[in-house]
Amino acid sequence: MSSVLDSLKVKGVFFKNRFVMPPMQGDHATVEGGVTEKLIKFYEQRAEALGLIIVEHSYVSLNGQRAKRQLGIYDDHLVPGLKELVKRIQPFNTRIILQITHAGAKADEKLGIERVAPSAKEGARELMVEEIEALRYAFSRAADRAVSAGFDGVEVHGAHGFLLNQFSSPLTNHRTDMYGGSFENRIRFPLEIVRQVRKQIGTRFLSYRLGSVDLQMMGTQIEDSQQFAKQLAAAGVDIINVSGGLCGSAPSSLAAEEGFFVPQAHAIKQSVDIPVIGVGGVKTPQFVDQVIREGKVDFIAIGRALKNDPDWAIKAVKFLKTK
Ligand SMILES: Cc1cc2nc3c(=O)[nH]c(=O)nc-3n(C[C@H](O)[C@H](O)[C@H](O)COP(=O)(O)O)c2cc1C
């Protein structure tokens, strides 16, 4: 039986405990997507008691930007700032990876972006195959930059209705070519990206944020995601970070429950042999301790509670050590 305070060795590297900070866009970057002191402090103030920090979603190309002050990784000039962020977290012996993303149809129109998506929808234009190839390259270049900045790995964002999730969900992908239609075709682009990124980052960690359920009748169901997860693992993913799909990260129908996406994470864990992260409305150290003891998930992520209280994890560790 494992405790949340126990270390976990993944691919020969120790994570000092099972507490994870999930990616949370803080709008603290410059308008070019660059790292600021405020952004660094946000992570620095929370790092001490965490096993893993997943830095907020960073756009891999300019037409994938979701918000004005979102972090970016679309160009080499952004690397020195990211390097500084990594350097400031290293003394805590906390692993740190960067989430890379493209917002697709959910890019911010107000920024003058011509929005693209797997299928034309609400003003977003359907991507041509050559553009899909270019985007795959953009993800791989972004992964390269994350390595140059010194991150322990990257997380590919495949949840919350953003581009890769728009490809995998039957509700947003109506293509009739090799990238749409059947389940195998819909997961083709995310898997291509995963394989490309895997090559690019060598032995560093590769996590995939999985939009496990859309919570709609004709949308992605957990059984689809269990199949997808197996293929992600076979393609070289080391960790699966389970969240919601088109329903978003905190759907109102579930959000009252502590650990609202943990059942989905547990279902994914049962279909793969790699570590899985659970998340959703975690508020108490008792809950975190219980889900790890029961073996529901390998890591547990605490988002808003940690955002609102930088010392949440420090207090949780203290509490659990004296229990
Ligand atoms: C302000 C905010 C920003 C977020 N940004 C991201 C993000 O960049 N990438 C991502 O995958 N999830 C993002 N999420 C979702 C969180 O990672 C997490 O899954 C969600 O908040 C549920 O966990 P919690 O109830 O512990 O906060 C964000 C959530 C919040 C509240």
The ligand as an SDF file (V2000), in Angstrom:
LIG
                    3D

 31 33  0  0  0  0  0  0  0  0999 V2000
   -7.3680   29.1070  -13.6370 C   0  0  0  0  0  0  0  0  0  0  0  0
   -7.2750   27.7300  -14.2390 C   0  0  0  0  0  0  0  0  0  0  0  0
   -6.4620   27.5420  -15.3450 C   0  0  0  0  0  0  0  0  0  0  0  0
   -6.3460   26.2600  -15.9170 C   0  0  0  0  0  0  0  0  0  0  0  0
   -5.4770   26.0700  -16.9650 N   0  0  0  0  0  0  0  0  0  0  0  0
   -5.2680   24.8150  -17.4310 C   0  0  0  0  0  0  0  0  0  0  0  0
   -4.2660   24.5550  -18.4080 C   0  0  0  0  0  0  0  0  0  0  0  0
   -3.5000   25.4310  -18.7960 O   0  0  0  0  0  0  0  0  0  0  0  0
   -4.1650   23.2820  -18.8720 N   0  0  0  0  0  0  0  0  0  0  0  0
   -4.9400   22.2510  -18.4210 C   0  0  0  0  0  0  0  0  0  0  0  0
   -4.7990   21.1120  -18.8780 O   0  0  0  0  0  0  0  0  0  0  0  0
   -5.8630   22.4750  -17.4510 N   0  0  0  0  0  0  0  0  0  0  0  0
   -6.0400   23.7020  -16.9500 C   0  0  0  0  0  0  0  0  0  0  0  0
   -6.9250   23.9010  -15.9180 N   0  0  0  0  0  0  0  0  0  0  0  0
   -7.5970   22.7330  -15.2930 C   0  0  0  0  0  0  0  0  0  0  0  0
   -6.7990   22.2470  -14.0620 C   0  0  0  0  0  0  0  0  0  0  0  0
   -5.5660   21.6870  -14.4550 O   0  0  0  0  0  0  0  0  0  0  0  0
   -7.5890   21.1900  -13.2420 C   0  0  0  0  0  0  0  0  0  0  0  0
   -7.7720   20.0400  -14.0350 O   0  0  0  0  0  0  0  0  0  0  0  0
   -8.9430   21.6900  -12.7840 C   0  0  0  0  0  0  0  0  0  0  0  0
   -8.8390   22.9760  -12.2040 O   0  0  0  0  0  0  0  0  0  0  0  0
   -9.5850   20.7330  -11.7820 C   0  0  0  0  0  0  0  0  0  0  0  0
   -8.7700   20.5950  -10.6560 O   0  0  0  0  0  0  0  0  0  0  0  0
   -9.0750   21.4090   -9.2870 P   0  0  0  0  0  0  0  0  0  0  0  0
  -10.5280   21.1450   -8.9730 O   0  0  0  0  0  0  0  0  0  0  0  0
   -8.1410   20.8140   -8.2780 O   0  0  0  0  0  0  0  0  0  0  0  0
   -8.8290   22.8460   -9.5460 O   0  0  0  0  0  0  0  0  0  0  0  0
   -7.0760   25.1740  -15.3520 C   0  0  0  0  0  0  0  0  0  0  0  0
   -7.9010   25.3980  -14.2490 C   0  0  0  0  0  0  0  0  0  0  0  0
   -7.9950   26.6400  -13.6790 C   0  0  0  0  0  0  0  0  0  0  0  0
   -8.8620   26.8190  -12.4590 C   0  0  0  0  0  0  0  0  0  0  0  0
  1  2  1  0
  2  3  1  0
  2 30  2  0
  3  4  2  0
  4  5  1  0
  4 28  1  0
  5  6  2  0
  6  7  1  0
  6 13  1  0
  7  8  2  0
  7  9  1  0
  9 10  1  0
 10 11  2  0
 10 12  1  0
 12 13  2  0
 13 14  1  0
 14 15  1  0
 14 28  1  0
 15 16  1  0
 16 17  1  0
 16 18  1  0
 18 19  1  0
 18 20  1  0
 20 21  1  0
 20 22  1  0
 22 23  1  0
 23 24  1  0
 24 25  2  0
 24 26  1  0
 24 27  1  0
 28 29  2  0
 29 30  1  0
 30 31  1  0
M  END
$$$$
